[in-house]
Amino acid sequence: MSPNEAAEVLGIPASAGTDEVQRAYEQRIVEAGADMQRRDAVTAARDAVLAASAWQAPGGHNAAAAQPPAPPQHPTGQPFTPPPPGYPPQQPPYAAAPAPWYPAPPARRGLSTGAIVGITLGSMAGGLVILLVALFTIAAIAHDSSRLAQPSGSSTEAPFAAPSDTPSDDPTDAAPDDPATVDDYDVDGVHVHYVDGWTFELTPGQTCAGATVTAGFSDTPDGDELDQWSTTVDLEEGVPYTFTIPDSASVHDYAGIDAVDCGQA
């Protein structure tokens, strides 16, 4: 079917535009109703007209419409030259987050008078505590030293009545003019000789296995006995035995040998 024949079937000119062809086609389809042969002819006519208008040579009906518009003229009559295309400023891919703001730190102030006084008093109090501890330590050491046998010191002869009515015939090793002289004495058949501090030399008249030695304590050389302490030792006849009373045995200053129980010979 030629374009002219197709235009006659649709009832439009051969140079009709696409919109006019489509309106004519829809109208003829409605008129065809259920007549399939006529509907096919209308459809073929529409396709032929549209194909012819697409391949129409330049200068035809649509040539004027296809020509681009004339460039604008400057008022002076000179050709108008459009400005070069501008390039929009580049935008960052994301909005930059504002930098956080922090308030400036307050100016540092010097120590107040009260703080200086407090620091000074605290230092003085600490020094006083250290001094008191040192004095207490020195006093404790001096108290322990006073328990050693010195003039008017501890570890003298028993501060109570002599435990034996028979005095010793052996002289003491100390000088006669020494005010700290302690005479030897006998206790239950054992000769007692003072050595130093709370140390005594025991010389038994017989061998005693497991002899119980009892020491007595007082606060003065001639005072009453306040407490006792005992321990067990092995004594051999005629052999001197060095017997030392520990400092932990009593809190009093003076000590002496109170009794020696031989137990079993």
C-alpha positions as CSV (number, residue, x, y, z in Angstrom):
1,M,0.0,0.0,0.0
2,S,1.4,3.4,-1.1
3,P,1.5,6.4,1.3
4,N,-1.1,8.1,-0.8
5,E,-3.5,5.1,-0.7
6,A,-2.9,4.7,3.0
7,A,-3.7,8.4,3.6
8,E,-7.0,7.9,1.6
9,V,-7.9,5.0,3.8
10,L,-7.4,7.1,7.0
11,G,-9.0,10.2,5.4
12,I,-6.0,12.4,5.9
13,P,-3.4,14.1,3.6
14,A,-0.2,12.2,2.9
15,S,1.8,14.9,4.7
16,A,-0.1,14.6,8.0
17,G,1.9,14.7,11.2
18,T,2.1,11.8,13.6
19,D,-0.5,13.1,16.0
20,E,-3.0,13.6,13.1
21,V,-2.3,10.1,11.8
22,Q,-2.9,8.6,15.3
23,R,-6.2,10.4,15.8
24,A,-7.4,9.3,12.3
25,Y,-6.4,5.7,13.0
26,E,-8.3,5.6,16.3
27,Q,-11.4,7.0,14.7
28,R,-11.3,4.5,11.8
29,I,-10.8,1.6,14.3
30,V,-13.9,2.6,16.1
31,E,-15.8,2.8,12.9
32,A,-14.6,-0.6,11.8
33,G,-16.1,-2.2,14.8
34,A,-15.8,-6.1,14.7
35,D,-14.8,-6.1,11.0
36,M,-11.4,-7.6,11.3
37,Q,-10.5,-7.2,7.7
38,R,-11.3,-3.5,7.8
39,R,-9.4,-3.1,11.1
40,D,-6.3,-4.8,9.6
41,A,-6.5,-2.4,6.6
42,V,-6.7,0.7,8.9
43,T,-3.7,-0.5,10.8
44,A,-1.7,-1.2,7.7
45,A,-2.6,2.3,6.4
46,R,-1.5,3.9,9.6
47,D,1.9,2.1,9.5
48,A,2.4,3.1,5.8
49,V,1.7,6.8,6.4
50,L,4.0,6.9,9.5
51,A,6.8,5.1,7.6
52,A,6.5,7.5,4.7
53,S,6.6,10.6,7.0
54,A,9.8,9.3,8.7
55,W,11.6,8.9,5.4
56,Q,10.4,12.2,3.9
57,A,13.1,14.1,1.9
58,P,14.4,17.5,3.2
59,G,12.5,20.4,2.0
60,G,9.2,18.7,2.4
61,H,6.3,19.5,4.7
62,N,8.4,19.1,7.8
63,A,11.6,20.7,6.5
64,A,10.7,24.0,8.0
65,A,10.0,22.5,11.3
66,A,13.2,20.5,11.2
67,Q,15.4,23.6,10.6
68,P,17.0,25.0,13.8
69,P,16.0,28.5,14.8
70,A,18.1,31.4,13.6
71,P,20.7,32.7,16.0
72,P,19.6,35.9,17.8
73,Q,20.8,39.2,16.5
74,H,22.6,41.9,18.5
75,P,20.7,45.3,18.5
76,T,23.5,46.9,16.5
77,G,22.9,44.3,13.8
78,Q,26.1,42.3,14.6
79,P,25.7,38.6,15.1
80,F,25.1,37.7,18.7
81,T,27.8,35.5,20.2
82,P,26.5,33.6,23.2
83,P,28.8,33.5,26.2
84,P,30.9,30.4,26.6
85,P,29.2,27.8,28.7
86,G,30.0,28.1,32.4
87,Y,30.8,25.3,34.7
88,P,28.9,25.2,38.0
89,P,31.1,25.2,41.0
90,Q,32.0,21.7,42.2
91,Q,30.1,20.8,45.3
92,P,31.7,18.4,47.9
93,P,30.2,15.0,48.0
94,Y,29.1,15.7,51.5
95,A,28.6,18.7,53.7
96,A,31.7,19.2,55.9
97,A,30.8,18.9,59.6
98,P,31.5,22.0,61.6
99,A,34.5,21.8,63.8
100,P,33.6,21.3,67.5
101,W,34.1,24.3,69.7
102,Y,35.6,24.0,73.1
103,P,35.6,26.8,75.6
104,A,39.0,28.1,76.6
105,P,40.3,26.7,79.9
106,P,40.2,29.1,82.8
107,A,43.3,30.8,83.9
108,R,45.3,29.0,86.6
109,R,45.3,30.7,89.9
110,G,48.0,30.5,92.5
111,L,47.6,28.9,95.9
112,S,45.5,30.9,98.3
113,T,46.8,31.9,101.7
114,G,44.7,29.3,103.4
115,A,46.1,26.6,101.3
116,I,49.7,27.6,102.0
117,V,49.0,27.7,105.7
118,G,47.3,24.3,105.6
119,I,50.3,22.8,103.7
120,T,52.7,24.3,106.2
121,L,50.8,23.1,109.3
122,G,50.4,19.6,107.7
123,S,54.2,19.4,107.2
124,M,54.9,20.5,110.8
125,A,52.4,17.9,112.1
126,G,54.0,15.1,110.1
127,G,57.5,16.1,111.4
128,L,56.2,16.1,115.0
129,V,54.7,12.7,114.6
130,I,58.1,11.4,113.3
131,L,59.9,13.0,116.2
132,L,57.5,11.4,118.8
133,V,58.0,8.0,117.2
134,A,61.7,8.4,117.4
135,L,61.6,9.5,121.0
136,F,59.3,6.6,121.9
137,T,61.7,4.2,120.2
138,I,64.7,5.6,122.1
139,A,62.8,5.4,125.4
140,A,61.9,1.7,124.8
141,I,65.5,0.9,124.0
142,A,66.7,2.7,127.1
143,H,64.2,0.8,129.2
144,D,65.4,-2.5,127.9
145,S,69.0,-1.5,128.5
146,S,68.2,-0.5,132.1
147,R,67.4,-4.1,132.8
148,L,71.1,-5.0,132.4
149,A,73.2,-5.4,135.6
150,Q,74.6,-1.9,136.1
151,P,74.9,0.2,139.3
152,S,71.4,0.5,140.7
153,G,70.3,-1.6,137.7
154,S,68.5,-5.0,137.3
155,S,69.7,-8.6,137.7
156,T,70.9,-8.2,141.3
157,E,70.7,-10.8,144.0
158,A,67.3,-12.1,144.7
159,P,65.2,-9.1,145.9
160,F,63.7,-11.2,148.7
161,A,65.1,-13.0,151.7
162,A,68.0,-15.4,150.9
163,P,66.5,-18.8,150.0
164,S,69.3,-20.5,152.0
165,D,70.3,-19.9,155.6
166,T,73.8,-21.1,154.8
167,P,75.8,-18.4,153.0
168,S,78.3,-19.3,150.4
169,D,82.0,-19.4,151.3
170,D,83.1,-18.6,147.8
171,P,84.0,-15.0,147.2
172,T,82.4,-13.1,144.4
173,D,84.3,-12.3,141.2
174,A,83.4,-8.6,141.3
175,A,85.6,-6.0,142.8
176,P,84.8,-5.3,146.5
177,D,84.3,-1.6,145.9
178,D,81.9,-2.1,143.0
179,P,78.5,-0.8,144.1
180,A,76.9,-3.3,141.6
181,T,78.6,-6.3,143.4
182,V,76.3,-9.3,143.9
183,D,77.4,-11.9,146.4
184,D,77.2,-15.5,145.5
185,Y,74.6,-17.6,147.3
186,D,73.3,-21.1,147.4
187,V,69.8,-22.3,146.5
188,D,68.7,-25.9,147.2
189,G,72.3,-27.2,147.1
190,V,73.1,-25.2,143.9
191,H,75.8,-22.5,144.0
192,V,74.5,-19.3,142.2
193,H,77.0,-16.9,140.8
194,Y,75.8,-13.7,139.1
195,V,77.4,-13.1,135.6
196,D,75.7,-10.2,133.8
197,G,72.3,-8.9,133.0
198,W,69.9,-11.7,133.8
199,T,72.6,-14.4,133.4
200,F,73.6,-16.6,136.3
201,E,76.1,-19.4,136.7
202,L,74.7,-22.5,138.4
203,T,77.0,-25.1,139.9
204,P,75.1,-28.0,141.4
205,G,76.3,-30.2,144.2
206,Q,74.8,-33.2,142.5
207,T,73.7,-34.3,139.1
208,C,70.1,-33.3,138.4
209,A,68.4,-34.4,135.2
210,G,65.5,-32.1,134.4
211,A,66.0,-29.7,137.2
212,T,63.3,-27.0,137.5
213,V,64.8,-23.5,138.0
214,T,62.5,-20.8,139.3
215,A,63.3,-17.1,139.1
216,G,61.6,-14.3,141.0
217,F,61.1,-10.7,140.0
218,S,60.7,-7.3,141.7
219,D,60.7,-3.6,140.8
220,T,63.4,-2.7,143.4
221,P,66.5,-4.5,144.7
222,D,64.9,-4.9,148.1
223,G,61.3,-5.1,147.1
224,D,58.8,-7.9,147.5
225,E,58.6,-10.6,144.9
226,L,55.9,-9.8,142.3
227,D,55.9,-12.8,139.9
228,Q,57.9,-15.9,139.0
229,W,59.1,-17.8,136.0
230,S,60.3,-21.4,135.7
231,T,62.1,-23.6,133.2
232,T,63.8,-27.0,133.1
233,V,67.5,-27.6,132.6
234,D,69.9,-30.5,133.0
235,L,72.6,-30.0,135.7
236,E,75.8,-32.1,136.2
237,E,77.5,-32.3,139.5
238,G,80.4,-29.7,139.9
239,V,80.0,-28.4,136.3
240,P,79.0,-24.7,136.1
241,Y,75.9,-24.2,134.0
242,T,75.2,-20.7,132.4
243,F,71.6,-19.9,133.0
244,T,70.0,-16.9,131.2
245,I,66.5,-15.6,132.0
246,P,64.9,-14.2,128.8
247,D,63.6,-10.6,128.8
248,S,60.1,-11.9,128.0
249,A,59.9,-13.7,131.4
250,S,58.8,-10.6,133.3
251,V,58.1,-6.9,132.9
252,H,59.9,-6.0,136.2
253,D,63.5,-4.9,136.4
254,Y,65.1,-7.1,139.0
255,A,65.6,-10.8,138.9
256,G,67.1,-13.5,141.1
257,I,67.2,-17.3,141.4
258,D,64.4,-18.4,143.8
259,A,64.6,-22.2,143.7
260,V,66.2,-25.2,142.0
261,D,64.2,-28.4,142.2
262,C,66.5,-31.2,141.4
263,G,63.7,-33.6,140.6
264,Q,65.4,-36.9,139.9
265,A,69.1,-37.4,140.6
